[in-house]
Amino acid sequence: MRRQIPIVVCFVFGIFMLAQFFVSHPLLTRGYQNVLDWMQIIFVFALLVGALSFLILHLDKISKQQKEWGYNLVALAGLAAMVFLGFFKGIQKDSPFLWVFDNLQVPMQSTMFSLLAFFVASAAYRGFRARNFQSVVLLVAGVLIILGRVPLGEMLHSKIPESATWILNVPSMAARRGILIGIGLGSIATSLRIIVGIERTYLGKG
Amino acid sequence: MECIPPVAGCSIHWMHSKTFFLDKQVLFPTLVSNLSRRMNLKGKIRSLISLLVFFVSFSSTALAAEEVRWFDPQKTGLLIGIFITIVLVFGFILYGKKKGSLKIRSIPGLEAMDEAVGRATEMGKPILFSSGLGKMERVATMASMNILGSVAEKIAEYNTPLIIPNYDPMVTTVAQEVVKESFSKAGHPESFKQENIYFVTQSQFGYVAAVDGIMLREKPATNLFLGTFEAESLILAETGNSIGALQIAGTDSTIQLSFFIVACDYTLIGEEFFAASGYLTKDPLVLGSIKGQDFLKLIIGILIIAGGIFSTLGYNFLINFLGK
């Protein structure tokens, strides 16, 4: 019974979601909206579970004084500070909560994001090494696109920007669409397997 | 039977019977009580059908003042496509069930799973699994959990530590259940460590910072990035590369695939990612559906070539129809 009920629920809602996409009856539209609302409600409860998991994990590491447990303390202090500021000082404009968010969280996120520039360079160096014929094709295509996207490319030759656009719109797009067709079919087949209960690893009880 | 949905009630004309006019204030309770009363089967069926018609009709009038459109003709092509897909996928599932075993082409990324687990065991280092930023409602996350189930079973056999930092609390719970079950299936429930599967944060770059930190501290021998990834894909894969981990990645994003191809040892491209669970478990039902997928791809290929030829010759009927 513990296994059957989730499969039945999954089947009913899977069929419902498929039907509401094609049938535009207000009853189904309202039902779909209700499902979306319920997802928000479930998400809030899931977040509580997440916060609890976070708390237990870090408290456990601190209590056992595991290696580098100071970082766990910082993580818990951050959580406690934001909860305190949010509940007691509010989250309106000019509140301490938003100040911390804008001046600590956002710069830290930007720092992580900016690392991407260096990683793109190191990945491009490895990817563009001309080891075989395919790598040479990739290297030539990459160089043409880089040059075609900056004024220097047009200065060198008027056909370079045109070639870059052609590479992006024809061979690159063809390969991308081929992969997209595979992903689309894979998604549909996986969804069908889940809806009818063939694929049920996600339930935990396989 | 014909139903006209006015505001005040609903008229039902039975073929060999009298015409009813259902008043919403009066007849709904009457129909419900009729169903619960003792009457013959024919009467019960009639009341049940009336109740259904009554419900659908009033929902139309009550919920939408504007004209009700049951079906959008723009979606005809899509509906036919979905119908053909369903028929083919289920047809091949039944074929797989009948035949017992089906063969699909070798996928290097999945063949390397054993090597990846074995390498971590030999080195005495953990395996890191990340399902990325996807929530549980995403098909890619579901596919990721299916792969996790098979991989965790292999990991349990070798008694290798498995670390799974998560972006979504719901995914954390599901991953815990999946791994627990796989360890039990492998006969090593005692090796399951729930504390190694935990929620980190719902901030995209906060998650990246945490996973990068774990990689640099724990130095996993193998990284498995299977799920939904966005801009963080390259940061994760390059950090993994810098610590010398064997990396297998798979995602449903074509943009991030290119980053994974450059930075990882093996990448599951396109449908390979969704075929992984069937490939690893050798379940004939799942393999059947993969065969159905391949057949559909063949049909799509033929349609693309035919569309190209017809379009070049000036006949656009196929493009017009499929464009719907």
Interface residues (C-beta under 8 A of the other chain):
Chain A: L18 F21 F22 V23 S24 H25 P26 L27 R30 M39 I42 F43 A46 L47 L48 V49 G50 A51 S53 F54 L57 D60 K67 E68 Y71 Q105 M108 Q109 M112 F113 L115 L116 F119 V120 S122 A123 A124 R126 G127 R176 G178 I179 L180 I181 G182 I183 L185 G186 S187 I188 A189 T190 S191 L192 R193 I194 I198 E199 T201 Y202 L203 G204 K205 G206
Chain B: V56 S59 S60 L63 A64 V68 R69 W70 F71 D72 K75 L78 L79 I82 T85 I86 V89 F90 I93 M136 E137 V139 A140 M142 A143 M145 N146 L148 G149 S150 D168 P169 M170 T172 T173 V174 E177 V178 K180 E181 S182 K185 E195 Y198 F199 V200 Q202 S203 Q204 F205 G206 V208 A209 G213 R217 A231 L234 I235 A237 E238 D252 T254 L257 F259 I261 V262 A263 I269 G270 E271 E272 F273 F274 A275 S277 D283 L285 V286 S289 I290 G292 Q293 L296 K297 I300
